[in-house]
Amino acid sequence: MPERNIEFGKYGAHGIKGHEAVARQLDALAGYIATPVTVRRGLQARLHYLTRTAHARDAARTAGLTVTDRTLRAWQVGTRAPSRKNLARVEQAYRIVRRENVARYLTARLNREGRGTRVEVHPVNQSRVDRPRQRAVEFRTMNVRRWDRIVAAWAAGDERELDEAWVDQVVDLGSQWGQYEYVTTIGFAA
């Protein structure tokens, strides 16, 4: 695309890709368990979430948690503790399953029956850029009405598709939408 930045940050601007900021906001809306997986309470909560139904167990196995049921029971009871590698697998499986479970709800909530959700786009931080090289980029708002593709890509963990879906929405900002490819933050609430 012609508006894509090739050498972002060359003169000192700093920010993150817009789709990464959207993913962070969707993660915040997903409502993950706050206690870390390294603490017993956090591990127990994640294991309960991943094993409470047959569907949840199947989804956890599909997401990469491939230990036996006997091992899972031992972890839940506390007779055995998972290794760091298995703790990472539990956390990854939990996040994948949680995203899949809340994706349909978030899509409906953000679409709001076609009314959409107002999104605030905060431009990149140019405080380290020399004055002659600074762009006149300002805070912008837009209303995103179709979240289906964005939320589906986020739930699948497909960063490339999420980027393309987000760019399709950001084009609505006008002819200078490329200035908002990188941002400081993106905010929306549903």
C-alpha positions in Angstrom: 0.0 0.0 0.0 1.4 3.4 -0.9 0.8 4.9 2.6 2.8 2.3 4.5 5.8 3.6 6.5 9.0 2.0 5.4 11.5 3.4 7.9 9.4 4.2 10.9 11.4 5.8 13.8 14.3 6.9 11.6 14.1 10.5 13.0 13.2 9.6 16.5 9.4 9.1 16.5 8.2 6.2 18.7 5.0 4.3 18.9 3.5 0.9 18.0 1.6 -0.4 15.1 -2.1 0.4 15.2 -3.2 -3.3 15.1 -1.0 -4.0 18.1 -2.7 -1.3 20.0 -6.1 -2.7 19.0 -5.0 -6.2 20.1 -3.9 -4.8 23.5 -7.3 -3.1 24.0 -9.2 -6.3 23.0 -7.0 -8.2 25.5 -8.1 -5.8 28.1 -11.7 -6.2 27.2 -11.4 -10.0 27.3 -10.9 -9.9 31.0 -8.1 -12.4 31.6 -7.3 -13.8 35.1 -5.2 -11.2 36.9 -3.2 -13.5 39.1 -0.1 -14.8 37.3 0.1 -18.4 36.4 3.3 -18.8 38.5 1.2 -18.3 41.7 -0.8 -21.4 42.8 -4.1 -19.4 42.8 -3.5 -18.3 39.2 -2.6 -21.8 38.0 -5.7 -23.2 39.7 -8.0 -20.7 38.1 -6.6 -21.3 34.7 -6.8 -25.1 35.1 -10.4 -24.8 36.3 -11.2 -22.7 33.2 -9.5 -25.2 30.9 -10.9 -28.4 32.4 -14.5 -27.6 33.7 -16.2 -29.1 30.6 -15.3 -31.6 27.9 -15.5 -28.8 25.3 -13.0 -26.7 27.3 -10.6 -29.7 27.7 -10.8 -30.3 23.9 -10.1 -26.7 23.2 -7.2 -26.7 25.6 -5.7 -29.8 23.9 -6.2 -28.1 20.5 -4.4 -25.0 21.9 -1.3 -27.0 22.9 -1.9 -28.3 26.4 -1.2 -32.0 25.7 -0.6 -33.4 29.2 -2.6 -36.4 30.4 -5.7 -36.1 32.5 -3.8 -37.7 35.4 -1.2 -35.0 35.3 -3.8 -32.2 35.2 -5.5 -33.7 38.3 -2.2 -33.9 40.1 -1.6 -30.2 39.3 -5.1 -29.3 40.5 -4.7 -31.2 43.7 -1.2 -29.9 44.3 0.7 -33.1 44.5 2.8 -32.2 41.5 3.8 -28.8 40.1 4.2 -28.1 36.4 7.5 -27.1 35.0 8.2 -23.7 33.6 7.6 -25.0 30.1 4.2 -26.4 31.1 3.3 -23.2 32.9 3.9 -21.4 29.7 1.7 -23.9 27.8 -1.1 -23.5 30.4 -0.9 -19.7 30.0 -0.9 -19.9 26.2 -3.7 -22.4 26.1 -5.7 -20.3 28.5 -5.3 -17.2 26.4 -6.2 -19.0 23.2 -9.3 -20.6 24.7 -10.4 -17.4 26.4 -10.1 -15.4 23.2 -12.1 -18.0 21.3 -14.8 -17.9 24.0 -15.2 -14.1 24.1 -14.8 -13.4 20.4 -18.4 -13.7 19.5 -19.5 -11.7 22.5 -17.0 -8.9 21.8 -18.0 -8.7 18.1 -21.6 -8.2 19.0 -20.7 -5.7 21.8 -18.5 -3.7 19.5 -20.7 -3.8 16.5 -23.7 -2.6 18.6 -26.3 -3.7 16.0 -24.6 -1.7 13.3 -24.0 1.5 15.3 -20.4 0.6 15.9 -18.0 1.8 18.5 -16.1 5.1 18.7 -12.4 4.7 18.6 -9.8 7.3 19.7 -6.5 7.2 17.8 -3.6 8.9 19.6 -0.8 9.7 17.1 2.9 8.7 17.5 5.1 10.5 20.1 7.3 13.0 18.2 9.0 14.5 21.2 12.4 13.2 20.1 12.0 14.4 16.5 13.8 17.6 15.4 11.3 20.4 14.8 11.8 20.7 11.0 11.0 16.9 10.6 7.9 16.8 12.8 4.6 16.1 11.2 1.4 17.9 12.1 -0.5 14.8 13.3 -3.4 15.2 15.7 -5.6 13.1 17.9 -8.5 11.6 15.8 -11.7 9.8 16.5 -13.6 7.5 14.2 -16.6 5.1 14.4 -15.8 1.5 13.5 -19.1 -0.3 12.5 -17.7 -3.6 11.4 -15.5 -5.4 14.0 -16.1 -9.0 12.7 -12.8 -9.3 10.8 -10.8 -7.5 13.4 -12.0 -9.6 16.3 -11.8 -12.9 14.3 -8.1 -12.2 13.5 -7.4 -11.2 17.1 -9.1 -14.4 18.4 -7.1 -16.5 15.9 -3.8 -14.8 16.8 -3.3 -13.9 13.1 -1.2 -10.7 13.3 -1.0 -10.2 9.5 -4.8 -10.5 9.1 -5.4 -8.2 12.1 -3.1 -5.6 10.5 -4.9 -5.8 7.2 -8.3 -5.6 8.9 -7.3 -2.6 10.9 -5.8 -0.8 7.9 -9.2 -1.3 6.1 -10.9 0.6 8.9 -8.2 3.3 9.3 -8.5 4.2 5.6 -11.8 6.0 6.7 -9.6 8.7 8.4 -9.1 10.2 5.0 -6.2 10.8 2.5 -3.6 10.9 5.3 -4.5 7.6 7.0 -0.9 6.4 6.7 0.1 8.9 9.4 -1.9 6.7 11.8 -0.3 3.4 10.9 1.9 3.8 14.0 0.3 5.3 17.1 0.9 5.9 20.8 -2.4 4.3 21.9 -5.8 3.4 20.5 -8.7 3.5 22.9 -12.3 2.2 22.7 -14.7 0.9 25.3 -17.7 -1.3 24.9 
